[in-house]
Amino acid sequence: MTDLLGIVKHSYSRDIMFRLLKTDLTPLTREAVDELENYVLEFGINYLQWERDTWSYMRRVSGLSEEEQPDALRHERVNASRQTIMDILIPWFDFATSCRAHTGAEWCKHIYAVLEELQVPQRLYEWSLEAERDGDLESKASHEQMYNAVIGFLDEMMVLTDMETLTLDEMIALLEEALDNVHYSMIPPSLDHVAITTIERAYSQSWPRVYVMGLNQGVFPQNMGGMKA
């Protein structure tokens, strides 16, 4: 979310654009993002050049038509990737840079709409399911808690600033403060487990609680002629 606001503040700064794209929380695959970044760096694309209808930059070989150029397929893929992401970001940029003042509620509605278009809630849900299947409960909890923190911030802002106008810088400051105060309530994996071992190996360990299955007087510890082993 901070990058969505940063894109507006810095007019599609290349660094912020790829910081957003590399979160893997957009419709583009990581391979498409890497190819897009290499192209952008190669041809020095930055700032409002992202809003052009198409990028015509391409490695060209003289004597060949546009379709015959060795770089034609990459050029086509890159422009398709750019179009996919800019179809989402341009309406957001136009809203955020318009001359009309926006209330906090309006900011929040548009931010959530962009998150939906970027498929952020769906992606976090998928990651949470994958983490659960892999037994990675810490990652599962972090995805869920971050999403809940973002939604909680938007809900609270819509109530508190329903009629109050906020500038872009004020929204950035409020969001950064809210995210800085997010605390994960996760049990460390080392504490959330049960260790199963043999008696012989247990002598070198130390646990606050030990449960011995099938414990019977005279059987364990074994009674050996009046002496306990």
Secondary structure, DSSP 4 states (H G I P E B T S, - for coil): -HHHHHHHHTTS-HHHHHHHHTTT-SSS-HHHHHHHHHHHHHHT--GGGGGSS--------TT--TTT-TTHHHHHHHHHHHHHHHHHHHHHHHHHHSSS-EEHHHHHHHHHHHHHHTTHHHHHHHHHHHHHHTT-HHHHHHHHHHHHHHHHHHHHHHHHTSS-EE-HHHHHHHHHHHHHT-------TTTS------HHHHTT---S----TT--TTTTTTEETTEE-
